[in-house]
Amino acid sequence: MPRHKLQIYLDLIRWNRPAGWLLLLWPTLSALWIAAEGFPGWHLVLVFTLGTILMRSAGCCINDVADREFDRHVKRTAQRPVTRGAVSVREALLLGALLALVAFALVLSTNTLTIAWSFAALAITLVYPYAKRFVSMPQAVLGLAFSFGIPMAFAAVQAQVPLLAWVLVLGNLFWVLAYDTEYAMVDRDDDLKIGMKTSAITLGRADVPVIMLCYAASLSLWAVALAGRIPFASIVAALAVAAAQAVWHFFLIRKRERDGCFKAFRLNHWVGMTLFAGVAAGYALA
């Protein structure tokens, strides 16, 4: 494969923008540790880490094909490979299918329940790109897509998906609503012109308050989920650092400027990393 073609494919899957797969990875790893009550073993860590990267990359391929006509009218996305014609629709879909198949091969090394959940995860991945045309809060659909690693993690470790997993899913859903609304604020003017539906448009001037409420709800639900499972000091430390980051994001987005909103979005993976570090440290100290 020519080097320039490889670079185009890497651009298509956002290889130079790891924030996207990190946002998926941290809550998934946290769920693995919680389900296993500590280190879950290298096999599951590798399966879920590689699977997360692969499925996020496949999702980028599908999303860019679905949005190719819209993206040409948005300043931030106009130069994406499919939109500018550097990659054909067929190429993008084939690459996405190949990546998804490799991810599925990894899932096959787990158990039947995890495999079953992987089909649901794939379905929501395929649905999300089109939700922006019909749903006024498509960020909620993305929240479901970005939370499927949690029930799959519990399924892989415990061969069941208990209530605890759904508390974590709900907490993660609120976090996704927060950071993806920040992301949507970047493109709000362009999205209004082309008729795209986003939470930033739906919420209007309530966007910043709702984002902060979503951060608060997310951290509260994670606190409930972790209570009694790891030392109290670990919970407080992790939540305090995560909450401080959320407050920082408020100052980045309060004026609703593109650069500030995009910076807040890009930095959100540190919130997820903070929670994971608290979970991992807590079980190590328990």
Legacy VTK file of the C-alpha trace (Angstrom):
# vtk DataFile Version 3.0
C-alpha trace
ASCII
DATASET POLYDATA
POINTS 286 float
0.000 0.000 0.000
1.428 3.416 -0.955
2.476 5.462 2.058
0.179 8.379 1.172
-2.800 5.984 0.993
-1.982 4.562 4.402
-1.887 8.088 5.809
-5.331 8.797 4.354
-6.728 5.651 5.994
-5.134 6.697 9.293
-6.790 10.095 8.924
-10.114 8.375 8.251
-9.985 6.456 11.543
-8.701 9.567 13.430
-5.485 7.797 14.404
-3.883 11.139 15.261
-6.788 11.980 17.603
-6.705 9.381 20.373
-9.110 11.334 22.590
-12.024 9.575 20.869
-11.024 6.031 21.779
-9.771 7.090 25.205
-13.266 8.362 25.999
-14.483 4.827 25.281
-11.604 3.038 26.945
-11.492 4.520 30.453
-15.066 3.654 31.523
-14.676 0.196 29.964
-11.495 -0.481 31.935
-13.142 0.875 35.078
-16.023 -1.558 34.552
-13.581 -4.448 34.103
-11.838 -3.626 37.385
-15.139 -3.195 39.245
-16.585 -6.424 37.832
-13.434 -8.359 38.760
-12.987 -6.500 42.060
-9.443 -5.740 40.996
-7.119 -6.558 38.099
-9.143 -8.657 35.597
-6.171 -10.326 33.914
-4.179 -9.385 30.829
-6.369 -11.327 28.433
-9.472 -9.215 29.101
-7.469 -5.988 29.342
-5.990 -6.610 25.887
-9.297 -7.775 24.357
-11.190 -4.721 25.551
-8.394 -2.223 24.862
-7.799 -3.408 21.298
-11.513 -3.937 20.725
-12.278 -0.388 21.850
-9.697 1.093 19.478
-10.891 -1.059 16.580
-14.605 -0.338 17.070
-14.064 3.378 17.485
-12.073 3.339 14.242
-14.827 1.378 12.495
-17.362 3.857 13.830
-15.405 6.727 12.290
-15.593 5.038 8.882
-19.353 4.545 9.157
-19.950 8.042 10.512
-17.962 9.724 7.746
-19.859 7.845 5.049
-23.215 8.728 6.625
-22.294 12.397 7.081
-20.308 12.988 3.894
-22.858 15.406 2.394
-23.305 17.309 5.648
-19.592 17.441 6.498
-18.720 19.476 3.407
-20.747 22.376 4.888
-19.064 22.284 8.307
-15.745 24.073 8.713
-14.251 21.480 11.084
-15.147 18.423 8.969
-14.948 19.648 5.373
-11.541 18.049 4.791
-12.320 14.577 6.090
-11.112 11.896 3.623
-14.526 10.667 2.455
-15.961 14.174 2.223
-13.134 15.508 0.066
-13.059 12.367 -2.093
-9.673 11.017 -0.981
-11.394 7.762 0.053
-14.407 6.283 -1.729
-17.553 5.253 0.112
-16.823 1.625 -0.771
-13.280 1.830 0.600
-14.457 3.413 3.834
-17.172 0.816 4.374
-14.797 -2.058 3.604
-12.226 -0.712 6.042
-14.903 -0.244 8.699
-16.176 -3.807 8.163
-12.644 -5.229 8.376
-11.936 -3.406 11.642
-15.262 -4.553 13.111
-14.523 -8.160 12.108
-11.126 -8.063 13.830
-12.813 -6.656 16.948
-15.392 -9.452 16.781
-12.610 -12.034 16.507
-11.254 -10.695 19.804
-14.695 -10.956 21.429
-14.897 -14.601 20.345
-12.146 -15.332 22.881
-14.500 -14.374 25.758
-17.883 -16.006 26.464
-21.325 -16.413 24.906
-22.973 -13.539 26.788
-20.240 -11.080 25.800
-20.537 -12.186 22.179
-24.297 -11.590 22.319
-23.791 -8.096 23.728
-21.307 -7.328 20.946
-24.119 -7.570 18.381
-26.136 -4.977 20.293
-23.047 -2.749 20.430
-22.610 -3.064 16.664
-26.268 -2.226 16.063
-26.120 1.018 18.049
-22.838 1.917 16.283
-24.618 1.620 12.939
-27.677 3.569 14.105
-25.950 6.557 15.716
-24.742 8.387 12.567
-28.343 8.614 11.347
-29.802 9.682 14.700
-28.603 13.231 14.054
-31.225 13.546 11.344
-34.210 12.548 13.480
-33.435 12.823 17.209
-33.241 16.225 18.904
-30.665 14.877 21.409
-28.540 12.462 19.352
-25.868 12.743 22.043
-28.051 10.384 24.112
-27.771 7.761 21.352
-24.009 8.264 21.301
-24.060 7.874 25.075
-25.550 4.414 24.677
-23.000 3.510 22.004
-20.117 4.746 24.162
-21.409 2.841 27.208
-21.716 -0.648 25.750
-18.233 -1.558 26.911
-19.579 -1.550 30.484
-22.169 -4.366 30.249
-19.786 -6.277 27.976
-17.059 -5.998 30.625
-19.361 -7.401 33.311
-20.524 -10.131 30.941
-16.922 -11.113 30.224
-15.918 -11.229 33.907
-19.087 -12.422 35.657
-21.139 -13.986 32.825
-23.976 -11.673 33.901
-24.900 -7.988 33.747
-26.011 -6.949 37.253
-27.776 -3.761 38.361
-24.401 -2.263 39.261
-23.427 -2.309 35.580
-26.527 -0.285 34.658
-25.781 2.304 37.342
-22.364 2.735 35.722
-23.969 2.894 32.270
-26.295 5.671 33.419
-23.386 7.552 34.965
-21.408 7.201 31.754
-24.401 8.320 29.697
-24.531 11.603 31.607
-20.801 12.085 31.052
-21.168 11.524 27.304
-24.043 14.012 27.212
-21.761 16.548 28.880
-18.717 16.189 26.655
-20.530 15.601 23.378
-22.684 18.678 23.940
-19.432 20.617 24.337
-18.387 19.086 21.016
-21.703 20.037 19.408
-21.283 23.632 20.602
-18.235 23.891 18.321
-20.348 23.265 15.207
-23.613 24.857 16.324
-23.644 27.657 13.723
-22.856 25.283 10.858
-25.339 22.667 12.080
-28.122 25.253 12.221
-27.506 26.127 8.571
-27.686 22.531 7.342
-30.542 21.400 9.585
-28.561 18.958 11.733
-30.049 18.107 15.136
-27.764 18.320 18.195
-28.124 18.779 21.933
-26.352 22.149 21.670
-29.104 23.403 19.355
-31.938 21.798 21.335
-30.738 23.187 24.673
-30.025 26.687 23.376
-28.854 28.995 26.172
-29.392 26.205 28.693
-26.453 24.308 27.216
-23.810 25.266 29.782
-26.015 24.726 32.886
-27.192 21.349 31.563
-23.620 20.270 30.826
-22.622 21.034 34.405
-25.670 19.172 35.729
-24.685 16.186 33.587
-21.177 16.210 35.062
-22.678 16.338 38.557
-25.104 13.493 37.812
-22.353 11.362 36.300
-19.976 11.753 39.233
-22.801 11.184 41.729
-23.791 7.911 40.070
-20.185 6.704 39.994
-19.922 7.581 43.699
-23.012 5.457 44.406
-21.599 2.581 42.348
-18.227 2.654 44.109
-19.506 3.156 47.655
-18.461 0.246 49.854
-16.376 -1.352 47.101
-13.124 0.571 47.423
-11.694 2.683 50.270
-13.611 5.900 50.875
-10.439 7.977 50.475
-9.914 6.628 46.953
-13.481 7.527 45.972
-13.205 11.048 47.397
-9.811 11.687 45.786
-10.907 10.504 42.329
-14.220 12.373 42.418
-12.608 15.562 43.729
-10.041 15.642 40.912
-12.717 14.800 38.307
-15.022 17.490 39.700
-12.206 20.045 39.575
-11.728 19.241 35.894
-15.466 19.682 35.284
-15.291 23.124 36.916
-12.356 23.984 34.646
-14.460 22.959 31.665
-17.150 25.374 32.812
-14.694 28.242 32.457
-13.672 26.953 29.019
-17.240 26.753 27.661
-19.093 29.520 29.483
-18.549 32.048 26.656
-19.547 29.424 24.090
-16.493 30.120 21.918
-15.432 27.418 19.449
-11.857 27.042 20.685
-12.841 26.824 24.336
-15.599 24.295 23.704
-13.348 22.127 21.533
-10.581 22.229 24.127
-13.024 21.164 26.852
-14.186 18.244 24.722
-10.652 17.106 23.917
-9.630 17.181 27.571
-12.508 15.030 28.789
-10.565 11.796 28.528
-8.600 12.992 31.577
-11.849 12.883 33.563
-12.285 9.256 32.570
-8.648 8.475 33.325
-9.014 10.052 36.767
-11.985 7.850 37.623
-10.196 4.747 36.349
-7.076 5.607 38.351
-9.233 5.975 41.464
-10.918 2.621 40.816
-7.658 0.771 40.114
-5.876 2.346 43.089
-8.863 1.693 45.331
-8.929 -2.032 44.580
-5.155 -2.235 44.925
-5.407 -0.691 48.398
-8.535 -2.554 49.513
LINES 1 287
286 0 1 2 3 4 5 6 7 8 9 10 11 12 13 14 15 16 17 18 19 20 21 22 23 24 25 26 27 28 29 30 31 32 33 34 35 36 37 38 39 40 41 42 43 44 45 46 47 48 49 50 51 52 53 54 55 56 57 58 59 60 61 62 63 64 65 66 67 68 69 70 71 72 73 74 75 76 77 78 79 80 81 82 83 84 85 86 87 88 89 90 91 92 93 94 95 96 97 98 99 100 101 102 103 104 105 106 107 108 109 110 111 112 113 114 115 116 117 118 119 120 121 122 123 124 125 126 127 128 129 130 131 132 133 134 135 136 137 138 139 140 141 142 143 144 145 146 147 148 149 150 151 152 153 154 155 156 157 158 159 160 161 162 163 164 165 166 167 168 169 170 171 172 173 174 175 176 177 178 179 180 181 182 183 184 185 186 187 188 189 190 191 192 193 194 195 196 197 198 199 200 201 202 203 204 205 206 207 208 209 210 211 212 213 214 215 216 217 218 219 220 221 222 223 224 225 226 227 228 229 230 231 232 233 234 235 236 237 238 239 240 241 242 243 244 245 246 247 248 249 250 251 252 253 254 255 256 257 258 259 260 261 262 263 264 265 266 267 268 269 270 271 272 273 274 275 276 277 278 279 280 281 282 283 284 285
